[in-house]
Amino acid sequence: MGAGKVLCIIGGIVALVSTTIFSFFSEVTGTAYGIGLFLNLGVIFTSGDIFAIIFAILYLVSVISGVFIIIGVKVRALAIIGAIFALFLGVLLLLGPGFSISLGADIDSSVYLFVADPLVAGIIPFDFNLGFGIVSLGTILLLAGGVLGLIGGIVGPGDF
């Protein structure tokens, strides 16, 4: 198995684990994680706010980007596209609520669409604050999965 395939598989698994098990950030309003976006889909699409719907679609693709990275074992382009979306979401989560850098009212408020009640209190999502801002381990793992997927997509399925 080539190095690119291995990196795509590892990157995809890391991205999927970060969006399903770990939290992205947590604060007084609640815990944000990838499944929280799916739990808020009804509210997003019934609100009629076109910016929220556009951001929700982009976020949905970003949350399932781990699947695209894993499919990238066969199709390199999907690994690169999935990795770009994972990196997009990771950077947005770092800049948005994590370090209090304003990206505009629409983007800042749409990041809170990930906030939902935990599925299993204290277990899913697992919230491990890293000590800088309100960023949790899930954001860093999402970035790591995106980087591994991008490298795997660029390297390709062949051996070194």
Order of alpha helices (4+ residues) and beta strands (2+ residues): alpha-beta-beta-alpha-alpha-alpha-alpha-alpha-alpha-beta-alpha
